[in-house]
Amino acid sequence: MLLQTSTQLVKTEIRDYPEWHHGRTNYALWYIEIDQPELVEYLDAIKTHFSDFLLRSNQRQYHITLFICGFPNTHLSPYNDDFSAEQLSLHLKSINQLQLEPFELELTAIDSFSSALFIQIIDQEKNLEKIRSQLAVVSNEIAALQYCPHITIGLYSDAWSSDLVLERIKRFEAKRIKIQVNQLTLGYYKAQILQGLLYPYHQLVLG
């Protein structure tokens, strides 16, 4: 849900979340890495501008989430957010069938969810929708919400007033920057590390 005026932000608690991961370690997702130097520099500048609102412990690389897979698991589990080896294999085959060429996205306005600051992404050619639809044939997305392509800048460190953040957004001159997408990554992060690093399982080069 996008941020509304005169509301409170959601504070992220710095703790382990055993009620979510149940002792499982890796959490898998498809994503697009953001590694253009000028774009990373710009995103860092935004993070600095809003640093007094954001968690300082964020190590996660800038990325665009494509599809949440769940916890990779090789055996039967009582949980409904696992991702089997068979599903992983079918995801790879399914993505290859698209025969995608490199494509372009555009970074636009700064915006916010109640829990996180982010940058909006415009996908004129609807490539992200094609990818997500193809993956959804194989497995249901975990914790699926209405998809909003974005790059997360940071999670909020306290239950600040939304008006403070919205006013700060107005004071920052946002740029429109093209993002060149040359590969897709199936990777994971460590469930016990809040905003920890992303690690690749498989990288699919386009074209």
N, C-alpha and C positions, 0 to 999 in steps of 0.2 A: 504494500500500500504506500503510495506516494505521500510525502509529508504535507500535513494540513496546518494552517495557521492556528495559533493559540492552543496548541497541544503539547504534550511532553514527549521527548525522545525516549527510546528504550535503551537503558544502560546495559552493556554487555558485562556480565560477571566473569572475572578472571578465575576460572576453576576448571576442574575436570568435569565431564558430563557423563558419568557412568550410566545414568538412566537412558541415555541415547546410544552409546557405543557398546554397552554390555560386555566390555573387555575386548572387543574387536579392535584391531589396530589401524587398518588402512581404509580410507573412504575414497571411492573411485568416481571420476567424472571425466567427461569430454570438455576440452577448453581450447581457446586460442591464446597462445602466448603473445604478450606485448613486449617486443624487444627493439623497436625503432628508437634509437637514442634520443632524438628530439622529442618524441612522444613521452618517453620515460621521464625526461627532464621536465616537461610540462606537468605531468601528473605529480611529480615530486613537489613542484611549486604549489600546486593546489593543496597537497597534503600539508605543506608548511603553513599555508594561509589559514588552514582550519585545525592546526595541530593542538590547540588548547581544548578542542572538543573531542578529539579522537584518542583511542587506545594507542599507547606508545609501543606495545609489544608485538605489533604486526610485522611478521617476516614474509608474508605471502607475496609472491610476485604478482605484478599487474597482469590480469588476464580477463578474457570474456568467457564466462561459463556457457557451454552449449547444452549439456545434458547431464543430470545427476544420476549416476548408475547405482550407487549404494556400496555396501561392504562386500568385497570379493570373498567368496567362501567356496570351499571345495567339498563340503559335506552338508547334509541336511541340517536345517536350523529352524528354531521356533519363531524366528523374526521375519518380518515381511519386507525388510530393506536390505536383503542380501543380493549379491550379483554373482551368478555362477560362472564357472569357466566356460560352459557352453554358450551362455549369453555373451560373454566377452568375445569368443570366437565369431559368433554370429554378427555382433556389432561390427567387427573388422571387415567381414565379408560384405555386410550391408553398405558400409561407407564406401568401400572400393567400387561397388556397383554404380554409385553415382557418377564416377569418373569426373570429379570436379576439377575445374581449372582454377588457378589463382584468382582471387576476387578482391574487391575493395569494400571497406566499410568506412563510415565517417563518424568521428567523435564530435559531439556537439555540446549541449548544455550541461551544466552542473545541476544535479538534482539530489533528492534524498528520499530514502525510505525512513520509517520511524527508527530503524536501528542502524542505518549505515548511509554514509555519503557516497555518491557515485556520479559517473559521467554517462550521459545518454549515448547510445550507439544507433546510428541510422543504417539500415540494411536495404538499400533501394532495390536490389535485385532479388531479395527474399531468399538468399542462399542459406541463411541460418534456419529459416523455416523448413527448407528442403532437407537439411541435415537432420534436424530434430524429428521431422516426420518419418524419415528413413529409420532412425534409431528406435523410434516408438513402435515400429512394426515388430521389433525383436523383444523389447521389454518396456514395461511401464516406468516412467520417470519417478524417482523417489521424491516424496514431498513436493509434488508438482503444484506450482502456482501459475498464474498467468505470466507467460514469459515476457520479460523486459530486458532486451540486450543492453548490457552496461559493463562498465569497469568500476569495481568497488575501490574507493579511495581509503576508507577506513570505517571501523565500527565506533560507536559513541561510548565514551568513557563514563558518562553520567546521564541522568534524566534531565538534560537541559530543556529549556523552553524552545519549541520549534521556531518561534519568531526570531530568536537570536541567530539561528543558523540560516534562516531564510534571508535575513537582513545581510548576513555575511556573504551569502551567494550573490546578492545584488551588487555587492561592492567588488566582486572579482570579475574581470573581463575575460569571459570564456572565448576560446578559439575553436574554429572548425578545422580539424586535422584529418587527413585521409589515413586509413590503416590498410596496409598491404597484407593480405592473408595468403601465405604460401604453404602453410601446413596446419593440420589439426593434431591435437595431442590427446591421447587417452592416458590419464595419470591419476595420482592419488595424493592425499595428504594424511598425516598422522592424526588420528582422531583424538588422541590425548593431548595434543599440542594446539592451543588456541591460536588461530591464524598462523599456523606453521607453514613451512615451505611446501611447494608443489613438486612432485617427482614424476617423471614420465614413465609409463609402461611401454607405450608405443606411439610413434610419431608418423603420421601419414603426410607425405609430401604431395602437394597438389600438382596436376598437370603431367 
